[in-house]
């Protein structure tokens, strides 16, 4: 599936409060704006984006971001 679909809907990316905490812990981030961090990673030209099952995966800089996109 074309990654453009994900990129066209990037502004719809969101998470819960618990998700913010989990992302911060897993990626060892020192920011509260984890959504913006993830969006920037996804929009990076060197990011590898692919779909597997119901999820999209974005890999860059030893970071793997999983997005459930329905």
N, C-alpha and C positions, 0 to 999 in steps of 0.2 A: 504494500500500500504506500502511496506517495506521502512523504514526510511533510509536504506543503499543507496538507490537511491539519496536521498538528500545529504547524507554524502559523497558519491563519487563525487558529483559535487559542493562541498562546495567552491572550489576556483573560481567558476563562480559567486559567490554572489557579487553584486555591487549595487550602488544607485547613485542618482543624487546629485548635490550640495544642492538642496533644501531638498532632503532626508536626507542628513547628518545633516543639521540644525534641521529638524523635529525630527530625532532620538535623537540627543543631548538634545533637549528641553524635549522630552517626557520621556527620561530615566535619565534626569538630569546628563549628563555625562560631565566630564571635560577633554575630549580627542577629538582630531580631527580624530582619526583613529577608527571611529565607526564600520567600516566593520570588523576590526580585533577583536574589542570588541565582536561583535555579533557572529563571527566565534568561538571564545573561549567559549562563552556561549553555543552555539549549540554543540560543541564537548565535553562539560562536560558530564561525565557519568551519572549524575543525571538529565540531561535535558530530558524532556518528549517531544517527537517529534511525531506529527501525521498530517495526511492530511485530509482536509475537503474541498470538492469542488476542485477548482483549486489551492488553497493555502496550504502551509505547515505552521504549527504552532509549535513553540519551546517554551516551558515554563520551566523557572528555576528562582529561587530566586525572586519571585514576578515580573518577567519580562516575557512578552509574545512577541515573535518576529514572525512577519508574513512575509512569503516569497512567492512571486508569482513565481512559477516554472513551466515553460511551456515545 
